[in-house]
Amino acid sequence: MIYVDADACPVKPEILKVAERHDMEVTFVANSGLRPSRDPMVHNVIVSASFDAADNWIAEHSSVGDVVVTADVPLAVRCVATGALVSGPTGRVFDHTNIGMASAMRDLGAHLRETGESKGYNAAFGPKDRSRFLETFDRLCRRAKALTPKTDDKE
């Protein structure tokens, strides 16, 4: 299963393209409306507008072998802890080797913004980010499929 923190996700078309190639289900989770899909492998979950509702839903449903796409570092921390494979929309992988540093850097950035030391501008999302995401996401989907036990329809 692929879970997407969808409210501000810039790579939804890429996710659908790769998911279809790998025959994996996708669940987009958001606080507001999502474009409906006729594809039975694509699900939309609209959660309440309360703070972190989408993050909480994804964290509660993701597990080992799932792929999660989010730019939200605290959500990535929670999903890595469950054994999910996590990528940001720029292709940055979050795993046990780097999630602590990613969380610390996020907290430092928040502190610097609060104290006025930093304006907190994010870099623009560009074609290189999209390309890096496609490569990373495809690799994570292949890894997720390898972790998922195959079911035998012959029984």
N, C-alpha and C positions, 0 to 999 in steps of 0.2 A: 504494500500500500504506500502511496505517496500522499503526504499531507503538506498543504501549502498555506502559509500565513499570507492570505491573499489581499488584504486591504490595500497595500501599496506595492504589490509585487509587480515588477516590470517585465518579468519573464514568463508570464502565463502561456503565451503561444508556444514557446520553446518547451515548456514542461509537457504540454499536451502532445507535441510532436514526438518527443523522446518516450513518453509513457506509452503512446500507441505502438511505437516500434518494439518496445519491450513487453507489450501486452500487460501493463500494470494499471491498476485502478488509481484514480486521482481524487482526492477530496480537497476542495478549496474551502477554507474556513475564513469568514469575514464578519465584520460588524454591520456591514451594509450590503446592499444588493449586488448580486453577481449575475453575469449573463448566463442564462440557462443553457444547458447542452442536451442534445438528443442522444448523445453517446452514453450507453448504459455503464461505461467504465468511468464516467466523470460524475462526481457528486458535489453538490454545493451545500454547505452548512452555514446558516446565518445565525449568529449568536447575539446575545443582548449587547447593547452599546456600552455596558459597564467596562471599566478599565480592566484590561488583560483577559477579557472573556474568550477571545479567539485563542490566545496563548494557552489559557487553562484547558480549553477543549482539546487542543492539539497535544499538549503534554499528557493529558489523561488517556488519550487514545493511541499514542505512538508507542511502539515497542521494538524489540530486537528485530532487525531486518526491514524495518520501515525506513523510508526516505522522507526527510523533512526539509522544506525550503523556507527559510526565514532570515531576515536581516536583524532580528531581535536577539541580542546576545543572551539575555536572561532565559528566553525560551530555548535557545540552543543549548544552554547549560542543562536545563531540565531534560531535554530530549536525548542528549549525549548520555546522561545518567541512566536512561531507560534502555540504552543500547541501539537507539536509532542512528542512522547515517544522516548527517546534517550538512547542508550547504547554504551559504548565503546567495543572493541573486547575482553577485559578482563572481561566483565560482569559488569563493573562499570556503574551504572545508573546516568544519568544527569537529574536533574529536578529543579523545582523552589526552593527547599530547599537547594541545594548544588551547583548550577551552578555559583553563585557569588564567592564562595570560590574556586571552580575549576579554574575559570578564573583568580582570583588573584594569585593562586599558579603557574599557567602557566606563568603569567607575571613575577613573582618573579624568577622562574627558568630561564626564558629567560634573565633576568637582570644579574643573577649570572653567566650564561654562557658567556655573553658579557663582564663582568668584569674579567673573568678568575677565579672566586671563585669556580666554579663548572665545571667539565668536561662534564656533561650532559648525562651520559650514561643511557640508558633505560634498565630496567630489561628484561631479556630474557622471551619470551612468552613460557609458558609451559602447561603441561596437566591440571594443576589446573585452569589456566586461561580459557582454552577451556571448561572445565566442568562448571565453574562459568558462562561463557558466555551462554552456552546452557540453563542453568536454568533461567537466567535472560531474555534471548531473548524469551523463551517460555512464560514466565510470561507476558512480554510486548505485545506479539502477542495476548494472551488471553484478555488482557486489551484493546488493540486496537479494537479487534472484538466486545467487549462489548460496545465500544463507537460508533461504526459504525451502523447507522440505517439499519435494514434489509429491503430489497426490496421484494415486493410481486409480484410473477410472475402470479398471477391469474387475473390481470386486463386486 
